[in-house]
Amino acid sequence: MLIHPEINPVALQLGPLAIHWYGLTYLAAFGLFFFLATLRLRHQPYASITGAGAWSRRDIEDILFLGVMGVVLGGRIGYCLFYKPGYYLSHPLEIFYVWQGGMSFHGGMLGVLVSQLWFAHSRKRPWLQVMDFIAPCVPTGLAAGRVGNFLNGELWGRFSAPDLPWGMVFKNSGSLLPRHPSQVYQFLLEGLLLFVLLWLYARKPRKIGQVSGAFLLGYGVFRFIAEFYREPDNYLGILALGMSMGQWLCVPMIVAGTWLWVWASKRTAN
């Protein structure tokens, strides 16, 4: 049985300025995205597009800027709507209290979809082509976020068997019984494994929409699996059919990803 080290969430204190580990993981996520996106410019069809529609580092900078806005706004609004709608309806001003925590991946994803729809329209490019470009660069950012969750000792897992070698006690949970380190599971599944599979898949020419469909399907499946080991939010618990809110939010992702991949596979043009 392991004990969570209870790491100080503040990485560096400079007078009144506190730099948190979680903020640093966000910076790492955006840095990894930029690095991978520059490599993505060498993949097809982006490398062969010339003229006014050619892809460049400037596109990556704009995509990243809009994506950050989409993640922050969509993640916060999604958390308020998906997880605590009643509370924030009664306390609307607290929607803006982002320093108190509370972000939703699914809401952040919707924010990114909207922001990149605007980008695609402004550049007169197919929206799915933009999303196919972005998709393989996202999982490493998700992995960085799970590192932040682990460092903060939050989003811990459900109780594990007492003899599980990597079962971990999270004192912040209010219990001294071992739990699954679900942050690590999610880091490995929806972070590293999804990145490897998606990056290898996207390196070869694919029909427009296939990479985006593979991302939605892959993330939805891996997150659905990880949710079996993650402790549900105590104010929601287990919902209908014995599934958590995270699992219910993954269902439309799995359905949409499957439909998109099949639809894109049947297209005759790339």
N, C-alpha and C positions, 0 to 999 in steps of 0.2 A: 504494500500500500504506500502511495506517495502522498506528500503534503504539498499543496500549492504554496509557493514561496512568499505570497502576499507582497508583490513588488509595488513600490511606491508609484502611483500613476503619474506623478510628476517626474519627468526625466531630467529637467534642468530648471532651476529657479534663478532668475535674474531680477532681483529686487521685487517689484510687484508683478513682473511678467513670469508666468509659469508655462513651461513648455511640456505638454503631456505626451506620454508614449503613444497614446491613441492618435494624437495629431500627427506624430512622426510617421506612424504607419500609413496614414492617409497620404502624406507627402511621398512616401516610398511607393505607394500604389500609383500615384500620378506619374512619378518618375519612371517606373517600370512600363507603364502604358506608353509613354513617349518613346522610350528606347525600343520597345517591341514594334511600335507603329512605324518607326523609321526602317526597321527591317522588313516590315510588311510591304513597304513600297517596292521591294524587289520581287514580290510575288505577282502572279498573274491573277486578274487581267490588268492590275494597276501599273505594272512595269511597262506594259506595251501601249498604254494610252498616251498619245502625243497631242501636241497642239494646245488649244485653249483649255481643253478638258484634262490635261495632264495633272497627275497627283504630285504634290510637293510637301516639303516640311511645313510650309505655311498652312496647308490644309490640316496637318496634324495639330499645329498650335491652336487653330480655330476649333477643331473638334474637341480638343482637350479642355479649352476654356468653356465651351458650351456644355461639355459633359460634366465638368465640375459643378456648374450651376444646376444642371439637371439632377445630379446625384444629391446635392445638399437640399435643394428645394423639394424635389420629389421624394427623397428619403424621409424628410421630416413630415411632409404632408401625408405621405403614405402611412407612416407610423401612427399619426394622429387619427387617421380614418380607419385603418385596418385593426389597430390594437386597442385604442382608447377613445372611440368616437364620443361616447357619453361624457367622459371627463372633460375633453377639450371643447365640447359643445357648451359645457357649463363654465369653462375657464378659457375662453378664446384667446386671451392675451398670452397665455402660456405656450401657445403654439410657437411663439417666437423665442422661447427660452431654450434655445438649442444647447446652451452650456449645461443644461440639466440632463442631457442625453436623450436617446430615443430616436433611432433611425431604422428605416425598413429597407431591406434590399429590394423587395418587389416594388416599393414606391420609388426608390432611386432608379430602378430600371425603367419604369414608366417615364420618369423625368428625363432620362437619357434618350428614350425613344422620341419624345416630343422635341427635345433640343436638336437632335440630329435630323429630324424631319425638316426643321427650319434650315439647318445647314445644307441639306440636300436641295431644298427649294432654292436657296440663295445661289448655289453653285450650278443649278440646272443639271443635277445628277440623279440617277435612280436612287431612291431612298434605301432599297434593299442592298444596292451595291455599297453604300456607305456603311450599313449595318454589318455586311459581310466583312468589310475592312476592319471594323472595330472589334468584332466578336472574339477573335483569338487573342486579343491583347488585354481582355478583361479579367480572366481567371487569376492571374498573378496579383492583381489588385485585391480580389476577393480573399486570396490567401494572406495578404498583408493585413487586411482587416481582421481576420481570425487570430492573427498573432496579437493584435491589439486587444481583442477580447480576452485572450489567455493571460496577457500581462496584467490586465485589469481584474482578473479573477471573476469575470462576469459571463453570463450565458452558459453556465456550467451544465453538465449532463445529468441524466437520471441516475438513481442509485445503481451501483454495479454489484456484481457478486463479490463477497468479501475477499476471495482468493484471486481476483483479477490482478495480474502483476502490475498493470498500469492504472489501476483504480486510484483515484486521487481525492483527497479531502480538500474541499473548498470551504474554509472557515467562514467566508462571507455568506455562504448559503444558510448558515445557522445550524448546521449539522456536522457531526464529526464522522459520519459514515462515508465510505468511499463512493465516488461517483465516476461516471464515464467522463473523460476529458473531451467533451463533444466539440470544443473549439478546435482541438487537434484533428479530430475526425473530419471536420468541415474543411480545415486547412488542407488536408491530404486529398479529400474527395473533390469538392467543388473548386478547390484552388489548384493544387499541383497536378492531379490526375486529369482533370478537365482541361487544363492548359496543354499538357502533353498531347492528349488525344486530338484536341481541336487544332493545335498548331500543325501537327503532322497532317491532319485532314485538309487544312486550308492551304498548305504549301503547293498542292497540285490544283490545276484549274478546275473550278466547280461551276455549276450553273448558278445563276444569280438567285440568292435566297437559301441555297443549301447550307452554307456555313452558319447563317443566322438560325436556321431551323435546327441544326445540330447543336448549337449553343443552348437554345431554349430547352430542347429535349434533354441534353446532357446535364445541364444545371438542375432542371426540374427533378430528374431521377436521382441525382446524387444528393440534393438537398432533402428530398423526400425520405431517402434512406437514413441520412444523418439525423433527421428529426425523431426517429425512433429512440435515439440515445440522448437527445437533448431535452432538458427539463422544460416543459411548457410554461409559458408565463403564468404566474400564480393568479393573476386577475382574469385569465381566460380558461386555463386548464385544458382538459381534453374535450374536444367538440364532437359533433356528430360523427358516427361511424368509427369512433375511437381515434380520430385523427386530430392533430394539433392545427393551429392556425397556419403555421408554416407549411404544413403538408397540404392544406386546402388551397393555399395560394400557389402551390406548385402544380396542382392539377391542371389549371388552364394553361400553364407554361408547357407542360408535357403534351397536352392536346394540340396547342398551337404549334409547338415545335415539330410534332409529327406531321401535322397537316401541311405546314410550310415546306418541310423537306420533301414530302411526297409530291406536292404541287410543283415545286421547283424542279424535281427530277423528271417530271413529265414535260417540261418546257423544251421546245426544240432549239431555242437560241440561248447562248450563254449571256 
